[in-house]
Amino acid sequence: MYPNMQTKELKVNGKIVLTCSEGYIVHQEQWSEDFVRAQAAAEKLELTDEVWEVVFYLRSYFEVHGVQAEVRKIAKYFRSVWGEERGNSTYLHKIFPYGGPQKQGNRLAGLMRTKGEH
């Protein structure tokens, strides 16, 4: 945990999971699919199949590469999976209306903020 970090408590299956004031999980080992459900509810985000696909992609990408995926790479991957109409930055921001896949997606995926994010 970072010094002086303001935290919030998110109730996940009766247990408290700490997030920073912006909703990013503090202890990544506490991430679970139930965390995704609780955080999405807090953000009033509908968990569609597409949202879940992106969340799992972000976690997998981080596991393989050790860094968060850039929006451009996310869009390129989903263009190959979903096609041109949905596999683009505009559509990804539509399904993640509170910060796009790089902010809201990373929050749900239990990843930290990307460098340079405000």
Secondary structure by P-SEA (a helix, b strand, c coil): ccccbbbbbbbcccbbbbbcccccccccccccaaaaaaaaaaacccccaaaaaaaaaaaaaaaaccccccaaaaaaaaaaacccccccaaaaaaaaccccccaaaaaaaccccccccc
